[in-house]
Amino acid sequence: MFDFLYGIFGYLFRFLLPIVGNYGLALVLFTLFFRAILLPATIKQQKSSAKMVRLQPKLKRIREKYQDYAPQERNMKIQQETSELYQREGYSTMGASCAPLLFQLPILWGLYGIIRKPLTYVLEISGEAVKAFESVMVTITNAAQGVDIAETAGNIAKKANSAAAYVEATIISNIDAIVEAKPELLTQFGTEIEKIRAFDFSVFGIDLGSIPSEFYAQHGISKASILVLLIPVLSGLTSLLTSLLTQARQKKNSGQMDNQQMMGCMMLSMPLMSVMFTWSMPVAMGMYWILSNVLAFVQTLILGHIYAPRKTIAKLMVDETVYRRSYEKNRKAILKKESETEAE
């Protein structure tokens, strides 16, 4: 299943690369493209938020109606009437809150695959060549990390597995070192090696295959590492700003925040997760995360103006009035026709 998804995403990048000539720019276009795909779901979410503003007085009346009931019965009655209200109004809590996230998950998985294995899915390097390069790269990485015969088999396996997780991404920037370590590869896989050498896997001088945590372990805080280490920081900050804007919009629209403790927890947990993931994944994934957060922030500002609750509610009321009048008119026509038929 995932191989099929990775294959589709690899095809998209192979299509974009000749146009822009750089993996980083292809990543920007890729992010814009999928943000455009997610736009309808985001607009639907914005409209649902406006509809929730309209429902707030009705929800308040439901809560007040059962305030004198015993806690267990009160909660059951409120839940039942709230569910009936949502059904009558065509409001879906799942669609309102989860749709954009659910749509984004396959994108994240697909992107993860082609960032983790750019040789296989983007450059279409043969499996035999990839395995040969991987073998040498893992050996080089283990040597750099100090893996030696004195270590236990468990520690050696652990370090080898860690190095192999994103080895294809690191092969690109280390292809010359691989050839130097094993020159016979140039004879066996000369075409593949030249293809990798010609592949620009960087943006603003940052190797997109670099992993911030490993880069920090090797270079510490230095001029060489500052841009790489900024990626998880910017990922967390952009996620926090987007969360703050979303929360501020919700508070402004509804006039209150239900379960403020949970919302505060969510607001902090998402940025922390962003930092954690982008710290241990290749820079390319962090770049996508930052771009996606920035675009989500801009989208929220623009859609918040276009689909402001007052405007959306007014339109909903007009649409409902038109629908109700049309329904009543059709109903009267049907009843009149039935009466005429009975009279005959």
TORKOL-4160 file (C-alpha; in steps of 0.2 Angstrom, whole numbers, padded with zeros to 4 digits, m for minus):
344
<pt num="1" X="0000" Y="0000" Z="0000"/>
<pt num="2" X="0013" Y="0013" Z="0005"/>
<pt num="3" X="0025" Y="0008" Z="m0009"/>
<pt num="4" X="0011" Y="0012" Z="m0021"/>
<pt num="5" X="0008" Y="0029" Z="m0012"/>
<pt num="6" X="0027" Y="0032" Z="m0012"/>
<pt num="7" X="0027" Y="0028" Z="m0031"/>
<pt num="8" X="0014" Y="0041" Z="m0035"/>
<pt num="9" X="0023" Y="0055" Z="m0025"/>
<pt num="10" X="0040" Y="0050" Z="m0033"/>
<pt num="11" X="0031" Y="0052" Z="m0050"/>
<pt num="12" X="0025" Y="0070" Z="m0045"/>
<pt num="13" X="0043" Y="0075" Z="m0040"/>
<pt num="14" X="0050" Y="0068" Z="m0056"/>
<pt num="15" X="0038" Y="0078" Z="m0065"/>
<pt num="16" X="0042" Y="0094" Z="m0055"/>
<pt num="17" X="0061" Y="0092" Z="m0055"/>
<pt num="18" X="0065" Y="0096" Z="m0074"/>
<pt num="19" X="0053" Y="0111" Z="m0072"/>
<pt num="20" X="0062" Y="0119" Z="m0057"/>
<pt num="21" X="0079" Y="0110" Z="m0057"/>
<pt num="22" X="0080" Y="0109" Z="m0038"/>
<pt num="23" X="0072" Y="0097" Z="m0025"/>
<pt num="24" X="0069" Y="0111" Z="m0013"/>
<pt num="25" X="0059" Y="0122" Z="m0026"/>
<pt num="26" X="0050" Y="0106" Z="m0031"/>
<pt num="27" X="0046" Y="0104" Z="m0012"/>
<pt num="28" X="0039" Y="0121" Z="m0012"/>
<pt num="29" X="0028" Y="0118" Z="m0027"/>
<pt num="30" X="0023" Y="0102" Z="m0020"/>
<pt num="31" X="0017" Y="0110" Z="m0004"/>
<pt num="32" X="0007" Y="0123" Z="m0013"/>
<pt num="33" X="m0001" Y="0110" Z="m0024"/>
<pt num="34" X="m0007" Y="0100" Z="m0009"/>
<pt num="35" X="m0012" Y="0115" Z="0001"/>
<pt num="36" X="m0023" Y="0119" Z="m0014"/>
<pt num="37" X="m0031" Y="0102" Z="m0014"/>
<pt num="38" X="m0034" Y="0104" Z="0005"/>
<pt num="39" X="m0043" Y="0121" Z="0002"/>
<pt num="40" X="m0061" Y="0114" Z="0000"/>
<pt num="41" X="m0059" Y="0105" Z="0016"/>
<pt num="42" X="m0052" Y="0120" Z="0025"/>
<pt num="43" X="m0066" Y="0131" Z="0018"/>
<pt num="44" X="m0079" Y="0118" Z="0024"/>
<pt num="45" X="m0071" Y="0119" Z="0042"/>
<pt num="46" X="m0072" Y="0138" Z="0042"/>
<pt num="47" X="m0091" Y="0137" Z="0037"/>
<pt num="48" X="m0093" Y="0124" Z="0051"/>
<pt num="49" X="m0085" Y="0136" Z="0063"/>
<pt num="50" X="m0097" Y="0149" Z="0058"/>
<pt num="51" X="m0112" Y="0137" Z="0060"/>
<pt num="52" X="m0106" Y="0133" Z="0077"/>
<pt num="53" X="m0107" Y="0152" Z="0082"/>
<pt num="54" X="m0125" Y="0152" Z="0076"/>
<pt num="55" X="m0129" Y="0136" Z="0087"/>
<pt num="56" X="m0121" Y="0143" Z="0103"/>
<pt num="57" X="m0137" Y="0151" Z="0109"/>
<pt num="58" X="m0147" Y="0135" Z="0106"/>
<pt num="59" X="m0134" Y="0125" Z="0115"/>
<pt num="60" X="m0135" Y="0137" Z="0129"/>
<pt num="61" X="m0153" Y="0135" Z="0130"/>
<pt num="62" X="m0151" Y="0116" Z="0130"/>
<pt num="63" X="m0139" Y="0117" Z="0145"/>
<pt num="64" X="m0150" Y="0129" Z="0155"/>
<pt num="65" X="m0165" Y="0117" Z="0152"/>
<pt num="66" X="m0158" Y="0103" Z="0161"/>
<pt num="67" X="m0147" Y="0112" Z="0174"/>
<pt num="68" X="m0158" Y="0106" Z="0188"/>
<pt num="69" X="m0157" Y="0088" Z="0184"/>
<pt num="70" X="m0146" Y="0075" Z="0192"/>
<pt num="71" X="m0128" Y="0075" Z="0184"/>
<pt num="72" X="m0130" Y="0058" Z="0175"/>
<pt num="73" X="m0147" Y="0062" Z="0168"/>
<pt num="74" X="m0142" Y="0080" Z="0164"/>
<pt num="75" X="m0127" Y="0074" Z="0154"/>
<pt num="76" X="m0137" Y="0061" Z="0145"/>
<pt num="77" X="m0152" Y="0073" Z="0141"/>
<pt num="78" X="m0140" Y="0087" Z="0135"/>
<pt num="79" X="m0130" Y="0075" Z="0124"/>
<pt num="80" X="m0146" Y="0068" Z="0116"/>
<pt num="81" X="m0153" Y="0085" Z="0112"/>
<pt num="82" X="m0137" Y="0092" Z="0106"/>
<pt num="83" X="m0135" Y="0077" Z="0094"/>
<pt num="84" X="m0153" Y="0080" Z="0088"/>
<pt num="85" X="m0149" Y="0098" Z="0085"/>
<pt num="86" X="m0133" Y="0095" Z="0076"/>
<pt num="87" X="m0143" Y="0082" Z="0065"/>
<pt num="88" X="m0156" Y="0095" Z="0061"/>
<pt num="89" X="m0144" Y="0109" Z="0057"/>
<pt num="90" X="m0133" Y="0097" Z="0047"/>
<pt num="91" X="m0118" Y="0101" Z="0058"/>
<pt num="92" X="m0104" Y="0087" Z="0059"/>
<pt num="93" X="m0091" Y="0088" Z="0073"/>
<pt num="94" X="m0080" Y="0076" Z="0064"/>
<pt num="95" X="m0080" Y="0085" Z="0048"/>
<pt num="96" X="m0078" Y="0102" Z="0056"/>
<pt num="97" X="m0062" Y="0097" Z="0066"/>
<pt num="98" X="m0054" Y="0082" Z="0058"/>
<pt num="99" X="m0056" Y="0083" Z="0039"/>
<pt num="100" X="m0041" Y="0093" Z="0035"/>
<pt num="101" X="m0030" Y="0083" Z="0046"/>
<pt num="102" X="m0036" Y="0066" Z="0039"/>
<pt num="103" X="m0033" Y="0073" Z="0021"/>
<pt num="104" X="m0016" Y="0078" Z="0026"/>
<pt num="105" X="m0010" Y="0061" Z="0034"/>
<pt num="106" X="m0008" Y="0052" Z="0017"/>
<pt num="107" X="0002" Y="0067" Z="0011"/>
<pt num="108" X="0013" Y="0066" Z="0026"/>
<pt num="109" X="0016" Y="0048" Z="0023"/>
<pt num="110" X="0019" Y="0050" Z="0005"/>
<pt num="111" X="0031" Y="0064" Z="0007"/>
<pt num="112" X="0040" Y="0054" Z="0021"/>
<pt num="113" X="0043" Y="0040" Z="0009"/>
<pt num="114" X="0051" Y="0050" Z="m0005"/>
<pt num="115" X="0062" Y="0060" Z="0008"/>
<pt num="116" X="0067" Y="0044" Z="0016"/>
<pt num="117" X="0070" Y="0035" Z="0000"/>
<pt num="118" X="0074" Y="0048" Z="m0014"/>
<pt num="119" X="0085" Y="0036" Z="m0023"/>
<pt num="120" X="0072" Y="0023" Z="m0025"/>
<pt num="121" X="0056" Y="0033" Z="m0028"/>
<pt num="122" X="0063" Y="0050" Z="m0036"/>
<pt num="123" X="0079" Y="0045" Z="m0045"/>
<pt num="124" X="0073" Y="0027" Z="m0049"/>
<pt num="125" X="0091" Y="0020" Z="m0045"/>
<pt num="126" X="0091" Y="0001" Z="m0046"/>
<pt num="127" X="0089" Y="m0009" Z="m0030"/>
<pt num="128" X="0106" Y="m0018" Z="m0033"/>
<pt num="129" X="0115" Y="m0001" Z="m0033"/>
<pt num="130" X="0105" Y="0006" Z="m0018"/>
<pt num="131" X="0110" Y="m0009" Z="m0008"/>
<pt num="132" X="0128" Y="m0008" Z="m0013"/>
<pt num="133" X="0128" Y="0011" Z="m0008"/>
<pt num="134" X="0119" Y="0008" Z="0008"/>
<pt num="135" X="0131" Y="m0005" Z="0014"/>
<pt num="136" X="0146" Y="0007" Z="0012"/>
<pt num="137" X="0136" Y="0021" Z="0019"/>
<pt num="138" X="0132" Y="0012" Z="0035"/>
<pt num="139" X="0150" Y="0006" Z="0037"/>
<pt num="140" X="0156" Y="0024" Z="0035"/>
<pt num="141" X="0142" Y="0031" Z="0047"/>
<pt num="142" X="0146" Y="0017" Z="0060"/>
<pt num="143" X="0165" Y="0021" Z="0059"/>
<pt num="144" X="0161" Y="0040" Z="0062"/>
<pt num="145" X="0150" Y="0035" Z="0077"/>
<pt num="146" X="0164" Y="0025" Z="0085"/>
<pt num="147" X="0156" Y="0008" Z="0083"/>
<pt num="148" X="0169" Y="m0005" Z="0085"/>
<pt num="149" X="0172" Y="m0023" Z="0089"/>
<pt num="150" X="0172" Y="m0020" Z="0108"/>
<pt num="151" X="0154" Y="m0015" Z="0108"/>
<pt num="152" X="0140" Y="m0027" Z="0111"/>
<pt num="153" X="0131" Y="m0034" Z="0096"/>
<pt num="154" X="0115" Y="m0026" Z="0102"/>
<pt num="155" X="0123" Y="m0009" Z="0102"/>
<pt num="156" X="0131" Y="m0011" Z="0085"/>
<pt num="157" X="0114" Y="m0017" Z="0078"/>
<pt num="158" X="0105" Y="m0002" Z="0086"/>
<pt num="159" X="0117" Y="0011" Z="0079"/>
<pt num="160" X="0117" Y="0002" Z="0062"/>
<pt num="161" X="0098" Y="0002" Z="0061"/>
<pt num="162" X="0098" Y="0021" Z="0066"/>
<pt num="163" X="0110" Y="0025" Z="0052"/>
<pt num="164" X="0100" Y="0015" Z="0040"/>
<pt num="165" X="0083" Y="0023" Z="0043"/>
<pt num="166" X="0087" Y="0038" Z="0032"/>
<pt num="167" X="0102" Y="0031" Z="0023"/>
<pt num="168" X="0096" Y="0035" Z="0005"/>
<pt num="169" X="0095" Y="0053" Z="0010"/>
<pt num="170" X="0112" Y="0053" Z="0017"/>
<pt num="171" X="0120" Y="0044" Z="0002"/>
<pt num="172" X="0117" Y="0059" Z="m0010"/>
<pt num="173" X="0128" Y="0071" Z="0000"/>
<pt num="174" X="0141" Y="0057" Z="0003"/>
<pt num="175" X="0142" Y="0049" Z="m0014"/>
<pt num="176" X="0160" Y="0054" Z="m0016"/>
<pt num="177" X="0165" Y="0047" Z="0001"/>
<pt num="178" X="0156" Y="0031" Z="m0004"/>
<pt num="179" X="0166" Y="0030" Z="m0020"/>
<pt num="180" X="0182" Y="0034" Z="m0011"/>
<pt num="181" X="0179" Y="0020" Z="0001"/>
<pt num="182" X="0175" Y="0008" Z="m0012"/>
<pt num="183" X="0182" Y="0013" Z="m0030"/>
<pt num="184" X="0175" Y="m0002" Z="m0039"/>
<pt num="185" X="0158" Y="0005" Z="m0037"/>
<pt num="186" X="0162" Y="0017" Z="m0050"/>
<pt num="187" X="0165" Y="0004" Z="m0063"/>
<pt num="188" X="0149" Y="m0006" Z="m0058"/>
<pt num="189" X="0137" Y="0008" Z="m0056"/>
<pt num="190" X="0145" Y="0023" Z="m0065"/>
<pt num="191" X="0128" Y="0029" Z="m0073"/>
<pt num="192" X="0119" Y="0028" Z="m0056"/>
<pt num="193" X="0133" Y="0038" Z="m0047"/>
<pt num="194" X="0133" Y="0052" Z="m0060"/>
<pt num="195" X="0114" Y="0053" Z="m0059"/>
<pt num="196" X="0116" Y="0055" Z="m0040"/>
<pt num="197" X="0130" Y="0068" Z="m0042"/>
<pt num="198" X="0119" Y="0078" Z="m0053"/>
<pt num="199" X="0104" Y="0078" Z="m0041"/>
<pt num="200" X="0103" Y="0094" Z="m0031"/>
<pt num="201" X="0096" Y="0089" Z="m0014"/>
<pt num="202" X="0098" Y="0106" Z="m0006"/>
<pt num="203" X="0090" Y="0123" Z="m0003"/>
<pt num="204" X="0099" Y="0139" Z="0003"/>
<pt num="205" X="0114" Y="0128" Z="0005"/>
<pt num="206" X="0106" Y="0116" Z="0017"/>
<pt num="207" X="0107" Y="0097" Z="0013"/>
<pt num="208" X="0089" Y="0091" Z="0014"/>
<pt num="209" X="0095" Y="0074" Z="0019"/>
<pt num="210" X="0103" Y="0081" Z="0035"/>
<pt num="211" X="0095" Y="0076" Z="0051"/>
<pt num="212" X="0096" Y="0090" Z="0064"/>
<pt num="213" X="0099" Y="0078" Z="0079"/>
<pt num="214" X="0114" Y="0069" Z="0070"/>
<pt num="215" X="0121" Y="0086" Z="0063"/>
<pt num="216" X="0121" Y="0093" Z="0081"/>
<pt num="217" X="0130" Y="0077" Z="0088"/>
<pt num="218" X="0143" Y="0079" Z="0075"/>
<pt num="219" X="0145" Y="0098" Z="0074"/>
<pt num="220" X="0138" Y="0105" Z="0090"/>
<pt num="221" X="0132" Y="0124" Z="0089"/>
<pt num="222" X="0143" Y="0130" Z="0074"/>
<pt num="223" X="0141" Y="0141" Z="0059"/>
<pt num="224" X="0139" Y="0125" Z="0049"/>
<pt num="225" X="0125" Y="0119" Z="0059"/>
<pt num="226" X="0115" Y="0134" Z="0063"/>
<pt num="227" X="0103" Y="0133" Z="0048"/>
<pt num="228" X="0100" Y="0115" Z="0050"/>
<pt num="229" X="0096" Y="0118" Z="0069"/>
<pt num="230" X="0084" Y="0132" Z="0065"/>
<pt num="231" X="0073" Y="0120" Z="0055"/>
<pt num="232" X="0065" Y="0112" Z="0071"/>
<pt num="233" X="0064" Y="0128" Z="0080"/>
<pt num="234" X="0055" Y="0137" Z="0065"/>
<pt num="235" X="0044" Y="0121" Z="0064"/>
<pt num="236" X="0039" Y="0123" Z="0082"/>
<pt num="237" X="0036" Y="0142" Z="0081"/>
<pt num="238" X="0026" Y="0142" Z="0065"/>
<pt num="239" X="0015" Y="0128" Z="0072"/>
<pt num="240" X="0013" Y="0138" Z="0088"/>
<pt num="241" X="0008" Y="0154" Z="0079"/>
<pt num="242" X="m0005" Y="0144" Z="0069"/>
<pt num="243" X="m0012" Y="0137" Z="0084"/>
<pt num="244" X="m0013" Y="0154" Z="0093"/>
<pt num="245" X="m0022" Y="0161" Z="0078"/>
<pt num="246" X="m0034" Y="0147" Z="0077"/>
<pt num="247" X="m0038" Y="0148" Z="0095"/>
<pt num="248" X="m0040" Y="0167" Z="0095"/>
<pt num="249" X="m0052" Y="0165" Z="0080"/>
<pt num="250" X="m0062" Y="0152" Z="0089"/>
<pt num="251" X="m0063" Y="0163" Z="0105"/>
<pt num="252" X="m0068" Y="0178" Z="0095"/>
<pt num="253" X="m0081" Y="0169" Z="0085"/>
<pt num="254" X="m0089" Y="0160" Z="0100"/>
<pt num="255" X="m0086" Y="0172" Z="0113"/>
<pt num="256" X="m0080" Y="0158" Z="0124"/>
<pt num="257" X="m0068" Y="0143" Z="0124"/>
<pt num="258" X="m0076" Y="0127" Z="0129"/>
<pt num="259" X="m0063" Y="0116" Z="0139"/>
<pt num="260" X="m0049" Y="0129" Z="0140"/>
<pt num="261" X="m0038" Y="0117" Z="0148"/>
<pt num="262" X="m0039" Y="0105" Z="0134"/>
<pt num="263" X="m0037" Y="0118" Z="0121"/>
<pt num="264" X="m0021" Y="0125" Z="0130"/>
<pt num="265" X="m0014" Y="0107" Z="0130"/>
<pt num="266" X="m0017" Y="0105" Z="0112"/>
<pt num="267" X="m0010" Y="0122" Z="0108"/>
<pt num="268" X="0007" Y="0117" Z="0116"/>
<pt num="269" X="0007" Y="0099" Z="0111"/>
<pt num="270" X="0006" Y="0102" Z="0092"/>
<pt num="271" X="0022" Y="0113" Z="0092"/>
<pt num="272" X="0031" Y="0101" Z="0103"/>
<pt num="273" X="0027" Y="0087" Z="0092"/>
<pt num="274" X="0033" Y="0097" Z="0077"/>
<pt num="275" X="0050" Y="0100" Z="0085"/>
<pt num="276" X="0052" Y="0082" Z="0091"/>
<pt num="277" X="0048" Y="0075" Z="0073"/>
<pt num="278" X="0058" Y="0088" Z="0063"/>
<pt num="279" X="0073" Y="0086" Z="0076"/>
<pt num="280" X="0075" Y="0067" Z="0071"/>
<pt num="281" X="0069" Y="0067" Z="0053"/>
<pt num="282" X="0078" Y="0074" Z="0037"/>
<pt num="283" X="0078" Y="0093" Z="0035"/>
<pt num="284" X="0066" Y="0091" Z="0019"/>
<pt num="285" X="0052" Y="0085" Z="0031"/>
<pt num="286" X="0055" Y="0100" Z="0042"/>
<pt num="287" X="0055" Y="0111" Z="0027"/>
<pt num="288" X="0038" Y="0104" Z="0022"/>
<pt num="289" X="0031" Y="0106" Z="0040"/>
<pt num="290" X="0037" Y="0125" Z="0040"/>
<pt num="291" X="0030" Y="0129" Z="0023"/>
<pt num="292" X="0013" Y="0120" Z="0027"/>
<pt num="293" X="0012" Y="0130" Z="0044"/>
<pt num="294" X="0015" Y="0146" Z="0035"/>
<pt num="295" X="0002" Y="0143" Z="0022"/>
<pt num="296" X="m0010" Y="0137" Z="0035"/>
<pt num="297" X="m0007" Y="0153" Z="0044"/>
<pt num="298" X="m0010" Y="0164" Z="0029"/>
<pt num="299" X="m0026" Y="0153" Z="0024"/>
<pt num="300" X="m0033" Y="0156" Z="0041"/>
<pt num="301" X="m0031" Y="0175" Z="0040"/>
<pt num="302" X="m0039" Y="0176" Z="0022"/>
<pt num="303" X="m0053" Y="0163" Z="0025"/>
<pt num="304" X="m0057" Y="0171" Z="0042"/>
<pt num="305" X="m0060" Y="0187" Z="0033"/>
<pt num="306" X="m0069" Y="0180" Z="0018"/>
<pt num="307" X="m0080" Y="0168" Z="0028"/>
<pt num="308" X="m0082" Y="0179" Z="0043"/>
<pt num="309" X="m0095" Y="0171" Z="0055"/>
<pt num="310" X="m0107" Y="0186" Z="0052"/>
<pt num="311" X="m0106" Y="0185" Z="0033"/>
<pt num="312" X="m0108" Y="0166" Z="0033"/>
<pt num="313" X="m0122" Y="0166" Z="0045"/>
<pt num="314" X="m0131" Y="0179" Z="0035"/>
<pt num="315" X="m0129" Y="0169" Z="0019"/>
<pt num="316" X="m0135" Y="0153" Z="0028"/>
<pt num="317" X="m0151" Y="0162" Z="0034"/>
<pt num="318" X="m0154" Y="0168" Z="0016"/>
<pt num="319" X="m0151" Y="0151" Z="0009"/>
<pt num="320" X="m0163" Y="0143" Z="0022"/>
<pt num="321" X="m0176" Y="0156" Z="0019"/>
<pt num="322" X="m0176" Y="0153" Z="0000"/>
<pt num="323" X="m0176" Y="0134" Z="0003"/>
<pt num="324" X="m0191" Y="0135" Z="0015"/>
<pt num="325" X="m0201" Y="0146" Z="0004"/>
<pt num="326" X="m0197" Y="0135" Z="m0011"/>
<pt num="327" X="m0202" Y="0120" Z="m0001"/>
<pt num="328" X="m0218" Y="0128" Z="0005"/>
<pt num="329" X="m0222" Y="0133" Z="m0013"/>
<pt num="330" X="m0220" Y="0116" Z="m0020"/>
<pt num="331" X="m0229" Y="0108" Z="m0005"/>
<pt num="332" X="m0244" Y="0120" Z="m0009"/>
<pt num="333" X="m0244" Y="0115" Z="m0027"/>
<pt num="334" X="m0244" Y="0097" Z="m0023"/>
<pt num="335" X="m0258" Y="0099" Z="m0011"/>
<pt num="336" X="m0268" Y="0109" Z="m0024"/>
<pt num="337" X="m0265" Y="0096" Z="m0037"/>
<pt num="338" X="m0271" Y="0082" Z="m0025"/>
<pt num="339" X="m0287" Y="0092" Z="m0021"/>
<pt num="340" X="m0291" Y="0094" Z="m0040"/>
<pt num="341" X="m0288" Y="0076" Z="m0043"/>
<pt num="342" X="m0300" Y="0071" Z="m0029"/>
<pt num="343" X="m0313" Y="0083" Z="m0035"/>
<pt num="344" X="m0313" Y="0075" Z="m0052"/>
